[in-house]
Amino acid sequence: MLKLRRTLIFGILLLMGFVSNAQQSKVTAAYTFLQQGKLDSAKANIDAAVVHPETIGDGQAWYIRGFVYKTIYNQTEKANKESKIRIEALISFKKSLSIDTAQENVQENIKNIKYLATTLYNDAAASLDTIDYKIAVKNFDIFREYYLLVDPSKENFKRKEIDFANAIATVYTRIYEGDRKGKVDFLNLAKAAYNRALAFDPNNINANYNMGILYYNQAVNLINQSDYDLDIVALNDVQDNSINLFKASLPFMEKAYSLDPNRKETLLGLSGIYFSLNEKEKSNEFKQKLEQIGK
Amino acid sequence: MKKLVFIFVSVMLLSSWMVVPADQSEEANAKIKAIYIYNFTKYIEWPETYKEGNFVVGVLGTSIPLVNELNKMATSKTVGTQKFEIKSVVSPSECAKCHIVYILSDNSAQLPDVLGKVKGKSALIVTDKSGLATKGSAINFFVDGNKQKIELNKSNIEKYKLKVASTLVEMSVQVK
């Protein structure tokens, strides 16, 4: 009975060693296949290795997995802005970074994450249109997550956040302008995006000006969309609502003006806002400044 | 590893400034005025002899946005069976043939001349400068709390054999 138990334990240990070696050799095999350019085989081996308990915590295995996926991405998926292979590569490098106690691949992991995150940023930028905007947002979110992981300096990232927020706000505005009645949600999304840019930089002239214009146009559209049949009571309501919007526009436009008093678009915007608020003297003041600049 | 740079170009292009068309605010203001003017035709009644031919709105002075807006209104609205006819009026003498005469604020000084020309006629005189409802105008636009409102002088309406509905009187600031 004792002999049987010893044999069983020995057998289990032997099997465990064999499995362990087998998993390590799968990592090695994946690396070899990668070097040979046999990416399918490299992927099959490394995928098997990283789910096995013996190598699931092996930073080297995860690093190789990241490299295999990154190579597949570069060779076959670069045109795919929603590449899942790229995400798998990033997940793998991140995992490797977090468990790489020997600090063997820290710099390589960081370099690869930065590289792939940058491709995400560029794909986000390339998707900034009225059709692919969701891809842009998704890619920028993933870019943010990974880029901040390897370069946590928020100051470096601020510029990118502002640029992206301003750009996506412009896209949302275009969608809204294409169908003002049906796409009101996009007006709110545009405002939220400009607010995001302004939260990072309250002195961002672009976000201030465009936010001012958003409110201004909303007010003007409210009036222009009104029917001639509107009775005077309803017209008063339209006027009240539009005045509130013109007033909401004013601080953003004033801020843009304070940041660049000679910008023609801002002077035109302020002249228009004050005209609409029936403050003709102030409107003319900005009109005159605009004419002086034009001379 | 191939170095990859951030592509800012498309982002910067999309961040370009939106531009306000120069006369957008004037157009919006003209739309408010046009809605008011159309309301006047609903709440004021002209004598039977004025219910034939076109319903003429004369604008004394130069306001392209207002004339454009009134012309736009004329394409879709009528006064009973009468079609709108929008006229840019240069001289007060042309006002005698109008159902409504709108005197722009820059031309306010011509109010006495206009009043002289429409004597004995049925014209609604509309002005756009503070205080004119006490100086012969029937309806005067004024600004209160950033809002475009109207003051109405009932006797200046009835003087021209026009009947004004109490609804319009109640919705206006009354001036005597």
Interface residues (C-beta under 8 A of the other chain):
Chain A: K111 N112 Y115 T118 T119 Y121 N122 A125 A126 L128 K160 D163 F164 N166 A167 T170 V171 T173 N206 Y209 N210 I213 L214 Y216 N217 A219 V220 I223 N224 S226 Y228 D229 L230 D231 I232 V233 L235 N236 Q239 D240 S242 I243 F246 K247 E265 L268 G269 S271 G272 I273 F275 S276 L277 N278 E279 S283
Chain B: M1 K2 L4 V5 F6 I7 F8 V9 S10 V11 M12 L14 S15 S16 W17 M18 V19 V20 A22 Q24 S25 E26 E27 A28 N29 K31 I32 A34 I35 Y36 Y38 N39 M73 S76 K77 V143 G145 N146 K147 Q148 I150 L168 M171
